[in-house]
Amino acid sequence: MSDYKLVPTDLPSRRRGGVYVDMITDFSKMKQTCVRVDYKATPSSIYSGLTAALKRRPELADISVARRGDEIYLAKKGASV
């Protein structure tokens, strides 16, 4: 008898952008002009992930990412952060 098991399944589709794209997309639908991002990653990882996601989504150019100390914010253009 083997030490492993092979389980039949379908291959999941690949998600492009992941959680950071989801954050930006969700924020774009909100009425708020500025939000603080609360996520279980280091501030540097969150900032770079959001920045990279925005570069891949030119249609969301009206959103920016700001870092103030260890806090990360998403803001719509015209909002002061």
C-alpha angles and dihedrals in degrees: 000000000000128000092225141056130217111212120197112233144142120262109253116238117257116253115219114213099000124202097350093058088047090053093051094044092049091048092050088059094051125094092223115102095208135025136175113234114231110190136144097252135087116279090245092054093047092048095048093043093052093044092051091046091053091052089055092049108056090168087070095055090128089072125080136187121226132185122206110178107306094340123098122203137190114210135179115231111275094034115112116230 
